[in-house]
Amino acid sequence: MNEWSPFELAAVAETHRNLSTLLQQPELLLKEEDESSSLRHFYITGELSEFAFPGSYRLELLLLQNDQSQGAVVNSISVLGRADPERCAACRDRQAAGSHVRGYMHLDPRLILYLIGQLPPDRRATITELEHLVVLIQESFGMRLVKPDGTALAAAGPLAAPNNSSLEEIQAPKLSLHSQVIKFQSAEGATPAVPPIKFEQRVTHGTFGDSGGWKVL
């Protein structure tokens, strides 16, 4: 509830309504035509090994630029760890058990509209099913693992160097793409007793970003 402000979502829904002409079927994102009370939201869940690398590291999700070789960070999942887990009995137990950190990265609906808006008209006209949007999202983002100081450890998708060695499977993040409908009340209708946001119709779209695998940088 703290992450999703009903006031912010109202602005997002209004953007969808104004730009829904980008889609052949605007209800794919704006669930009810000319209605700003609900919209579809995409998000990514992940599992990262707590001890994949010495110390802390993070997974960064990047919106790819035109040349596909670089991108802008739009979300991340951080893993906090000790540089030397052997000095911590609890750390040793978690490491032996294969402990993972679970994370969540939401994709702002305006970001999805931006992706659609960047398509040439003939490709844009083919976005008529939910799974078409899933394909667009899958091909529009890259990922990398970095140390807290920004030093790159590994990458997946177009950001990966195809000739580099593969990251060990135990170190590679496991990510899934999902979507769900968000319904929210207007500021006038919201009350302390009624949650301002409801999540409905959750759909899992399978693994995310595993095409080509993770490569060491």
N, C-alpha and C positions, 0 to 999 in steps of 0.2 A: 504493500500500500504506500510505503514511503517513496518507493522508486517511481510509481506511476501516479502522477498528479492528474486528477480529473480535468484541471484547467489546461494542462499541456495536451492531454488526449483530445480535448475539444478542438484545440487548434489544429492538431494532426488530422482529425476527421474533416474539418472544414477544408483543409488543403486537399484531401482526397476528393471531396465533393467538387471543388473547383477544377481539379485536374483530371477527373475521371474520364474525360474524353480521350485520354491516352490509351484507354483500354477498350477492346471490343465489348467486353463484359465487365463493367465497373464493379459488379458485386463480388468479383474475386477478392478485392481488397475492401471496398466499402460494401458491407454486407447487405444493406438495403438501399436501393437507388434513391437518391435525393434525401437520404436519412443519415444524420450524423451521430446517431446514438450508438452505433456499433461498427467495428472494423476488424479485419484480420491482421494478426500480429505474428511475425516470424521470430523465432529465437533458436539459439544453439545451446545444447548442454554438452558438457565435457567431463571426462575423467582423465586426470593427469597423475602420473606416478609421483608420490611425495619425494622419492629418492632417485629420480631419473638422473639428476646432476648434483654435484656437490653444492650445498647452499641453496639459496632461493633462485627462482627463475619465473618467467611468465610466458604465457601464450598470447600472442597478439593477432587479432583479426584485422586484415587490411583490405580496404576497398581498392581494387586494382586501377591503375591509370591506363591511358590509351595504349601504351606500349607493353603493358602487362608485366614489365620488369620491376616495377616499384608500386607502392601504394600508400594510402593514408590510413593510419590506425583508427578504427571505429569502435573497438571494444577489446577486452582482454580478460584473462583469468590468471591470477597470481598464485604461486606456490611458495610458501614461506618455509624455509628449512635451515638446519644447522650446517655449517661448513664441515663439521666433524661429528656425525651422529654417533660415533663410537663412544663419545663422552657422555651420552645420555641413554640410560637404561630403557626408558620408554621409547626412544627413537629406535633403538636396536630391535625392540619387540615389533614395532610397526613396520620396520624395514623387512624383517623376517616374514611378516604376514603379507607383504606386498601392498602396503597402504597406498590409497589413492585419494586425491583431492577432487571433489566435484565442484563444477563451476557452471555459470549461466551467463550467456551473452545475448542481449536482446538486439534486434535490428529495428531501428526506428522506421516506422512505416513510410516516413518521408524519404528515407534512403531507398526503399523499394520503388517508390514513384520516380526517384531520380534515375534509377537503373532503367526503368521502362522508357523514360523520356530521352535517354541517350541512344536508344535503339533507332536504326533507320526505319522509316515508315513500313516497309514490307515485312521486316522482322517483328515490329511492334504489332502488326495486324495478326500475327500468329499467336499472341498471348491470349488465348481464349479459355484455357483450363488451368486449374490450380497447379497441376504438375508442370505446366509450361513455366510458371513463375519459379517453381523449385529449380528447374534446370538453369534459368537465368541467374538465380542466387548462387547456385553451385559454381558457375563459371565466372562470377564477378568478384570473388574474394580470394585472397591468398592468406597464408598463415606462416608465422615464424615463432620460434622459441628463442628468447633472449635472456641474458643475465640482467640483474638490476641496473647495471651501468649501460645497458643497451647493446652489449656485445652479442652478436648473433650466434646461436648454437646450431639451429637446424631450421628448415623451411619445407613447406608443402605447397603443391599447386604450382602455378607459373613462377613463383618466387624461388622455387627449388632449382638447384643446378643439377640437371639430369645425369651428368657424368660423375657426380660425387657419390660417395658410398652411402648406403641406406642407413638410416637411424635404426638402432636395435629395437626390436618390437616391444620390449619391455619399457623402453623410453618414450615410445610414440604415444601421443594423446589419442583418446578415443572420443570422437565427436559425433553428435546426431543433430539433425535439423528437424524442427517442429514448427507447427503453427496452431493458433487458436483464435477464437473470436473474443474480442474485448468489448464488453458493454459497460457503459458508465452513465451516471446521472448528470444532469445539468447542475450547476452550482446552486440553483434555486431548490432543486429537488433533493439534494444531498442532506442527510441528517447524521448525527453521531451514531444513531442506532442502526443505520443502514449503510453497509459498505458502499463507497462511491464507485467501486469497480468490481465487475464479475468476469470470470474467465470461463468460457464455454467451448464446446466442440473442438477439443484438442485432437490434432492429427500428427502422427510421426511420419516423417518423409525419408527415413533411413539415415545411413551414415553421411557425414559431411566431410568434404575435403580430403578424401582418402585416394582420389585418383592420382596415380603416379607415386604415391607413398611419400614418406618423409625422407629428406636428404640432409646429411651433415654439411654444415657450412664452414 
